[in-house]
Amino acid sequence: MSIAEKFIILPYKKNRGNLVPGEMRQASNGQSAEKIAASMAVRFVGVAAYAVMVDDETGDMTSPRLLARYGEIAELNAA
């Protein structure tokens, strides 16, 4: 089992009054993830940048750590 830290950006939008996640993006490092999230924040109701542990064999993500938050976001596990 190979586990690596990955950096993701998750935008959120409203759909019929509910907060829903948009398309997840990946960044090369934490600083890049924070910059991407900041630039996306003007186009979405909320954006979050996370560091997560990913099992390269299964693709399972665990141990999310919030790096940056803009606007309204949901719990990562709920998305």
Rosetta blueprint (number, residue, H / E / L):
1 M L
2 S L
3 I E
4 A E
5 E E
6 K E
7 F E
8 I E
9 I E
10 L E
11 P E
12 Y E
13 K E
14 K E
15 N E
16 R L
17 G L
18 N E
19 L E
20 V E
21 P E
22 G L
23 E L
24 M L
25 R E
26 Q E
27 A E
28 S L
29 N L
30 G H
31 Q H
32 S H
33 A H
34 E H
35 K H
36 I H
37 A H
38 A H
39 S H
40 M H
41 A L
42 V L
43 R L
44 F L
45 V L
46 G E
47 V E
48 A E
49 A E
50 Y E
51 A E
52 V E
53 M E
54 V E
55 D E
56 D L
57 E L
58 T L
59 G L
60 D L
61 M E
62 T E
63 S E
64 P E
65 R E
66 L E
67 L E
68 A E
69 R E
70 Y E
71 G E
72 E L
73 I L
74 A L
75 E L
76 L H
77 N H
78 A H
79 A L
